């Protein structure tokens, strides 16, 4: 019996000594996770080809931040983490991290950010091309497309008609959304004629919208061409943007691409930054701790 008790006591001592080590290791791993800036540009893909492999941007690239690099994840539907433009107003994305600080590498793409979009929270809609350097970027201020909203951006060459109602009964005539017209520096504003926007803050009693998005009838007695008919449930914490594009292969057809905005990720980043050491910059991925090259 004494031998058994002694053995149990030894196991208990070993377990008690090992627990603090495990906790400490977990904390260290958490500290090494990259912290992203709480303002800057984040990217979301809108591809009329539906994500064709020939026009797909790599899902992970890297951007300089502080003394290291941050992985930049670019995908469809949800914007990724934020990137801060460099001092010259450009965002440079790399497909690898240099071996050391002295090694010079070339970015796979350099993205000029419009001067008025260098500060604050910005989303860049990415229209990918087969050659990544020919991809297009359209910038919008997130303050103009706030959460709790429902927004439509017409990137098609045809005008659209939008009928909506807070009840089941739709009006006979809808709002005309102008066709896309490229602006200087590829910016998108809520006040553009090719943009329609609904704000829950200005319509606090509205819980859902019944709507029809279509191509308006041509001439007297013509027929509308429906694109989408559905309901939108108003959620104060979520904002949805529909980007309308011309179908790449079917004549007189369109595609509706959805982008969902939720700022919970921003809140987590702000909390992580506040929990860091006072007076220090949020940590990026150190050059020496990431894989050297993407294969």
C-alpha positions, 0 to 999 in steps of 0.5 A: 500500500505504501508503495502504491501511495508513493507512486501516486504521489510521484505522478501527482508531482510530475503532473503539477510541474508539467501543467505550468509549462503547457500553459506557458507554451500555449501563451507563447503560441498565442503571442506569435499569432499575427495581429492585423491593423484595425484600419486599412484595406481588405480585399474580396473577389468578385469574378463574373467567371465564377472563380475560373481557375485561370482567373484566380488570385492566390488565396494567400499572399504577403504584405509588409507590416512593421518589421515583418510580413502579414499573410493576406487572404483573398477570397470571395463573399467575405473580405479578408484581414486588413492591410495598411498602404505603404508610405507611397500610397501603394499596397505591395503583395508578395508570393513569398517572404524573403530569406532574410532582411537583406534579400530583396524580392519583387511584389507579384502586384502593386496596388495604388490606393486612391489618396482619399482612401488611404485612411479609415476602413476600406474594402477593395473589390477585386476583379481578377484577371488571368494575369494577376498584374492585370486584375482590377481593384475598386475601392469603397469606404465601409462607412458609406456601406454600413452594417445593417444595410442592403446595397446594390452595385451595378457593374453591368453595362445595362441599367437595372430596375429595383422594386422593393417593399417592406410588405408583400406588395411591390410597387408597379414601378421601381428605382432605376439603377444606372449602368456602370461608368468607370470613375477615376481611380476606380472608386465606388461611392454610395451616391453614384448613380449605379449604386442603390443603398438601404440603411436600417438606421434610417428605417428602424421599423423595417425588419425585412424587404421583399424585392425584385431586381430586373432589367427594365422593359424596353418600349411600350408593352415590353417585358422585364427580365428578372435577375433575382426575386427574394427577401432580405432580412434586416440584421443590424450587425450584417451588411450585404452588397450585391454586385451585378455583372454581365455574364461572361458567356451567356448573352443578355444574362447577368450574375449576382455576386454577394459580399457579406460585411460583418465587423466582428473580426475588426473588434477582435483585432482591436481587443488583441491590440489592446491586450498587447504590451503598451507602446508596442506595435501589433506583431506581424509575421517575423521574416525568420519564422514563416516558410521561405517560399510558396511552392 
